[in-house]
Amino acid sequence: MYVQMTTVRVPMGMMAQFRQHLQDQYLPTVADREGFIGYVLMEQVDDADIAQLIVLWQNQNAVEAFAKTGSLAASVNAFSAVITGVSVQRQSYIVTDQRGLAIANSAAQGASAVH
C-alpha cells in the first residue's frame, strides 16, 4: 500500500471552503483512478486552519500513472487557485507494516507494492 499525506494550511476561517472544494472537485477526480483505495481528512483540533489529507493507493505505480495524466498536479494546485493563500505540502510513504486496517487486505489483493 502507498500513502500520500498532504498537510494543508488555509487562511483563517476558510476550512469549510477548502473542505467543499476537496469533496466536490479533488476527491471525485482521485477516486476515479485505478488503484485508489480511500482517503481520510483530519482537521486539527487546536488549529482550525490546518488539515491532513491521507490518500491511500494500492501501490506507487497507481500514483505514478495518475501523475502522468496531469490530473494529480492540477487538482492539488487547484487548492491555491480556489483559496488564495492556501499552503500545501505533500509527502509520500510506502506502508511497511499495519494492523487492524481492513483496507490493507484489499490493497494487498489488488496489486503488489513497488519499493
MOCOR-V340585 format. One record per backbone hydrogen bond with DSSP energy under -0.5 kcal/mol. CO is the residue of the C=O (numbers start at 0). NH is the residue of the N-H. If there is no record, write none. Layout:
((CO	NH) (CO	NH))
This chain:
((0	94) (1	56) (2	4) (2	92) (3	5) (3	54) (4	6) (4	90) (5	7) (5	52) (6	88) (7	9) (7	50) (8	86) (10	13) (13	17) (14	18) (15	19) (16	20) (17	21) (18	22) (19	23) (20	24) (20	25) (21	26) (24	28) (25	29) (26	30) (27	31) (29	32) (32	35) (34	57) (37	55) (39	41) (39	53) (41	43) (41	51) (46	49) (48	9) (49	43) (50	7) (51	41) (51	53) (52	5) (52	54) (53	39) (54	3) (55	36) (55	37) (56	1) (58	61) (58	62) (59	63) (60	64) (61	65) (62	66) (63	67) (64	68) (65	68) (65	69) (65	70) (65	71) (66	69) (69	73) (70	74) (71	75) (72	76) (73	77) (74	78) (75	78) (75	79) (76	79) (76	80) (77	81) (78	82) (81	83) (82	85) (86	8) (88	6) (90	4) (92	2) (93	95) (99	101) (100	103) (100	104) (101	105) (102	106) (103	107) (104	108) (105	109) (106	110) (112	114))
